[in-house]
Amino acid sequence: MYNWQRDSWPHFEFDTTAIETQIFAFMQKSGELSGKLAALPLVERTEMMIQLMVSEALKTAEIEGEYYSQLDIMSSVRRNLGLATQHQIKNKHSIGLSDMLMDVRNTYNEPLTEAHLKHWHRLLMGSFPAIQAGAWRTDEAPMQIVSGSVAQPKVHYVAPPSIRVPKEMEQFIAWFNECNITAAPVKAAVAHLYFEAIHPFEDGNGRIGRAIVEKALSQGLQCPLPFSVSKAIEANKKAYYQRLQQAEKSLNITDWVTWFITMLLEAQTYADKMIQFTISKWHFFAVFEHKLNIRQSKVINRMLLDGPDSFHGGMNVRKYVGITGTSRATASRDLQELVTLQVFMPVGAGRSARYELVF
């Protein structure tokens, strides 16, 4: 039996007594992150927020098994912020995803409405012609979450019939705007589970559900979210789906709320690393910017593109040539100059030689 089939649906029960320390830690860390962001110079603060939005977009898609170009997402985010970008976006789906997350961010302080949810879905799924974007599902067939082959599917969850969706969503939206849960991370955990249990759209419910998490947290913190929730969830994707599946069978969701807040704390830890990385990057270019040629700057910026999860495997002549389009001789000379400047540290020798960024 699923939670929506129980007599007391949708009255969830949970006990947060055992996690009051984690809830306090979350609120305290949120304040610290917001303070650190505010202390950054405008350019670096903007860059940091772009990195967080790009991370959220990439990871919320990857949770669903969809993979987008980081450059496409970054260009779309920059376009939304009115910033220059030279990259030509190749995947139009990345534009819709970025547009949705930007709207979530810009309207976080407004009450949640049916119009908001359908607008987000239209932005997200509008470029998929087979999907009825911006509308509740209406198919008479059961909405099932399945895995495995077509011949032997494994059913993980069956959502309420489509005919119930309008009323269920009316109740959900009223609950979201009027509930008396004062702890933002607890409300976010319950809201996410509640929405996913209804599964109101034909597709895109996971991404919309995580957008609702961001809205609940931002309203509680009274500022746009200074970290990426989906970054932590994607790193624990198997556990995420297992926990959701367990929680969707009961109205006692203490275990789900506890686990979800653990994920939020992990997301904050990564955001803190991102901020420290941005500060280090700022200091690095303040020292070396005028000592690097255009090729060297391009290579180092590419190596730093992924934030703390920086360029894997270091730099070598072949990669340098691939990024800059220069000759092997020029690449070797540029790399040696970077070693002399103590920007790079050589590792190994001969064909296996590579260079790690001293950062």
C-alpha positions in Angstrom: 0.0 0.0 0.0 1.3 3.5 -0.9 1.0 6.6 1.3 -1.7 8.2 -0.9 -3.9 5.1 -0.4 -3.9 5.4 3.4 -6.9 6.8 5.2 -5.0 9.6 6.8 -3.3 10.8 3.6 -1.8 13.4 3.3 -1.2 13.9 7.0 2.5 13.0 7.4 4.0 12.2 10.8 7.6 12.8 11.8 9.7 13.3 14.9 12.6 15.8 14.6 13.7 15.6 18.2 16.7 13.5 17.3 17.9 15.9 14.6 17.4 19.3 16.2 21.2 19.6 16.3 21.4 19.0 12.5 18.6 21.5 11.8 20.4 24.1 13.9 23.7 23.3 12.0 21.9 23.8 8.7 20.5 27.2 9.6 23.8 28.3 11.1 25.8 27.1 8.0 23.3 28.8 5.7 24.0 32.1 7.4 27.7 31.6 7.1 27.5 30.8 3.4 25.4 33.8 2.7 27.8 36.0 4.6 30.8 34.6 2.7 29.1 35.2 -0.6 28.2 38.8 0.4 31.8 39.5 1.3 33.1 38.5 -2.2 33.7 41.2 -4.8 30.8 41.6 -7.2 32.5 39.8 -10.1 33.6 36.8 -8.0 30.2 36.7 -6.2 28.4 36.6 -9.6 30.8 33.9 -10.8 30.1 31.9 -7.7 26.4 32.1 -8.1 26.7 31.0 -11.8 28.8 28.0 -10.7 26.1 27.0 -8.2 23.3 27.4 -10.7 25.2 25.4 -13.3 25.9 22.7 -10.8 22.2 22.5 -9.8 21.1 22.3 -13.5 23.6 19.6 -14.4 23.0 17.5 -11.4 19.2 17.7 -11.3 19.3 16.4 -14.9 21.9 13.7 -14.2 19.8 12.3 -11.4 17.2 11.6 -14.1 19.8 10.1 -16.4 20.0 13.1 -18.7 23.4 14.7 -19.4 24.0 18.2 -20.7 27.0 20.2 -21.8 28.4 22.3 -19.0 29.2 25.0 -21.5 25.6 24.9 -22.8 24.2 25.3 -19.3 26.7 28.0 -18.3 26.0 30.0 -21.5 22.2 29.7 -20.8 22.7 30.9 -17.2 24.8 33.8 -18.3 22.3 34.8 -20.9 19.6 34.8 -18.2 21.7 37.1 -16.1 22.3 39.5 -19.1 26.0 38.6 -19.2 28.1 38.1 -22.4 28.7 34.7 -23.7 30.4 33.6 -26.9 29.4 29.9 -26.8 26.6 28.9 -29.2 24.2 26.6 -27.3 23.8 23.3 -29.1 21.1 21.6 -27.0 17.9 23.6 -26.7 16.7 21.4 -23.8 19.5 23.0 -21.6 17.9 26.4 -22.2 14.6 25.3 -20.8 16.2 23.7 -17.8 18.2 26.9 -17.1 15.2 29.1 -17.6 13.1 27.1 -15.2 15.8 27.2 -12.4 16.3 30.9 -13.0 12.5 31.5 -12.6 12.5 29.5 -9.4 15.3 31.6 -8.1 13.7 34.9 -9.1 10.3 34.1 -7.6 11.3 32.3 -4.5 9.5 34.8 -2.2 6.2 34.5 -4.0 3.5 32.0 -2.8 3.5 28.7 -4.8 0.7 28.6 -7.3 -0.6 26.2 -9.9 0.5 28.7 -12.5 4.0 28.7 -11.2 4.3 24.9 -11.4 2.8 24.7 -14.9 5.0 27.5 -16.1 8.1 25.7 -14.7 7.0 22.5 -16.5 6.4 24.4 -19.7 9.9 25.8 -19.6 11.4 22.5 -18.7 9.6 20.2 -21.1 8.4 22.6 -23.8 11.1 21.5 -26.2 10.0 17.8 -25.9 7.3 17.5 -28.6 6.0 14.2 -27.2 5.3 15.7 -23.7 2.2 17.7 -22.8 4.1 20.5 -21.3 2.5 22.8 -18.7 -0.4 20.5 -17.9 -1.3 18.0 -15.3 -1.2 14.4 -16.6 -4.5 13.1 -18.0 -3.7 9.6 -19.2 -6.1 7.0 -17.9 -3.3 4.4 -17.6 -1.6 4.1 -14.2 1.4 6.4 -13.6 4.1 3.9 -12.8 7.7 4.4 -11.8 9.5 1.3 -13.4 12.9 0.0 -14.1 14.2 -3.0 -16.0 13.4 -4.3 -19.5 10.0 -3.8 -21.3 9.5 -7.5 -21.1 10.2 -7.7 -17.4 9.6 -4.3 -15.8 10.0 -3.8 -12.1 7.3 -1.4 -10.6 8.8 0.8 -7.9 5.8 3.0 -7.4 2.3 3.7 -8.6 1.0 7.3 -8.3 -2.6 8.4 -7.7 -4.9 8.1 -10.8 -4.8 11.2 -13.1 -8.4 12.0 -12.3 -7.3 12.8 -8.7 -4.3 15.0 -9.6 -6.1 18.4 -9.8 -7.6 18.0 -6.3 -4.4 16.6 -4.9 -2.4 19.5 -6.3 -4.9 22.0 -5.0 -4.4 20.5 -1.5 -0.6 20.3 -1.9 -0.3 24.0 -3.0 -2.5 25.1 0.0 -0.4 23.0 2.3 2.9 24.5 1.0 1.7 28.0 1.5 0.0 27.5 4.8 1.7 24.8 6.7 3.1 25.6 10.1 6.5 23.8 9.7 8.9 26.5 10.8 12.2 24.6 10.1 13.0 25.2 6.4 14.9 21.9 5.8 12.0 19.9 7.4 9.4 21.6 5.2 11.6 21.0 2.1 11.9 17.3 2.9 8.2 16.9 3.4 7.3 19.0 0.4 9.6 17.0 -1.9 8.1 13.7 -0.8 4.5 15.0 -0.9 4.9 16.3 -4.5 6.7 13.2 -5.7 4.0 11.0 -4.3 1.4 12.8 -6.4 3.6 12.8 -9.5 1.3 15.3 -11.3 3.1 15.6 -14.6 3.6 13.2 -17.4 7.4 13.7 -17.1 9.8 16.0 -15.3 8.4 15.4 -11.8 11.8 14.8 -10.2 13.3 18.1 -11.5 10.2 20.1 -10.6 10.2 18.4 -7.2 13.8 19.5 -6.5 12.9 23.0 -7.7 10.2 23.0 -5.0 12.9 22.0 -2.4 14.8 25.1 -3.5 11.8 27.3 -3.2 11.0 26.0 0.3 14.5 26.4 1.5 14.9 29.9 0.0 11.7 31.1 1.6 12.9 29.8 4.9 16.3 31.4 4.6 14.7 34.6 3.0 17.3 34.6 0.3 18.2 32.7 -2.9 19.7 29.4 -2.1 23.5 29.6 -1.6 24.2 26.0 -2.4 23.1 23.2 -4.9 20.8 20.6 -3.4 21.0 18.3 -6.4 24.9 18.2 -6.2 24.6 16.2 -3.0 21.6 14.1 -4.1 23.3 13.0 -7.4 26.3 11.9 -5.4 24.0 9.7 -3.4 21.5 8.9 -6.1 21.0 5.2 -5.3 20.2 6.0 -1.6 18.0 8.9 -2.7 15.7 6.6 -4.8 15.8 3.9 -2.1 14.7 6.4 0.6 12.0 7.8 -1.6 10.7 4.4 -2.4 10.5 3.5 1.3 9.0 6.8 2.3 6.2 6.5 -0.3 4.8 3.5 1.5 4.2 5.2 4.8 2.9 8.4 6.4 5.5 8.1 9.1 8.5 9.8 7.4 10.9 10.5 10.2 13.7 8.4 8.5 13.1 10.3 5.2 13.3 13.7 6.9 16.5 12.7 8.8 18.2 11.4 5.6 17.2 14.4 3.6 18.6 16.9 6.1 21.9 14.9 6.0 21.9 15.5 2.2 21.3 19.3 2.7 24.3 19.4 5.1 26.4 17.7 2.5 25.3 20.2 -0.1 26.4 23.0 2.2 29.8 21.5 2.7 30.4 21.4 -1.0 29.2 25.0 -1.4 31.7 26.0 1.2 34.4 24.3 -0.8 33.2 26.2 -3.9 33.4 29.6 -2.1 36.9 28.9 -0.9 37.8 27.8 -4.4 36.5 31.0 -5.9 38.4 33.1 -3.3 41.6 31.1 -4.2 41.0 31.6 -7.9 40.5 35.3 -7.4 43.8 35.6 -5.5 45.6 33.4 -8.1 44.6 35.6 -11.1 45.4 38.8 -9.1 49.0 37.5 -8.9 49.4 35.9 -12.3 47.0 37.5 -14.7 49.5 39.8 -16.3 52.3 37.1 -16.4 50.3 34.7 -18.6 49.9 34.8 -22.3 46.4 34.2 -23.9 47.0 30.5 -24.5 48.1 29.9 -20.9 45.1 31.9 -19.5 42.8 29.8 -21.7 44.2 26.5 -20.5 44.2 27.5 -16.8 40.6 28.8 -17.0 39.6 25.5 -18.6 41.3 23.5 -15.8 39.4 25.6 -13.2 36.1 25.3 -15.0 34.8 22.4 -12.9 35.4 24.2 -9.6 36.9 22.1 -6.7 36.3 19.0 -8.9 39.0 20.3 -11.1 40.6 19.1 -14.3 41.3 15.3 -14.0 44.6 13.8 -14.8 46.5 17.1 -14.9 47.8 18.9 -18.1 50.1 17.5 -20.8 51.3 18.6 -24.2 48.5 16.7 -26.1 45.7 18.3 -23.9 47.3 21.7 -24.2 47.4 21.5 -28.0 43.8 20.3 -28.0 42.6 23.3 -25.9 44.6 26.0 -27.6 45.2 24.7 -31.2 48.8 25.6 -31.0 51.8 23.5 -32.1 53.5 20.9 -29.8 56.6 23.0 -29.7 54.7 26.1 -28.5 52.7 24.0 -26.0 55.9 22.6 -24.5 57.4 26.1 -24.2 54.3 27.5 -22.6 54.2 24.6 -20.1 57.8 25.1 -19.1 57.1 28.8 -18.6 54.3 27.9 -16.2 56.6 25.6 -14.3 59.1 28.4 -14.0 56.4 30.7 -12.7 55.5 27.9 -10.2 52.0 27.8 -11.6 52.5 24.2 -12.7 54.3 21.4 -11.0 55.7 18.7 -13.2 54.8 15.1 -12.5 56.6 12.1 -14.2 58.8 12.3 -17.3 58.9 11.4 -20.9 55.6 10.5 -22.6 53.9 10.1 -19.3 54.8 13.6 -18.1 52.0 15.8 -16.9 51.6 19.0 -15.0 49.5 19.7 -12.0 48.1 23.2 -11.2 49.6 24.7 -8.0 46.4 26.2 -6.6 
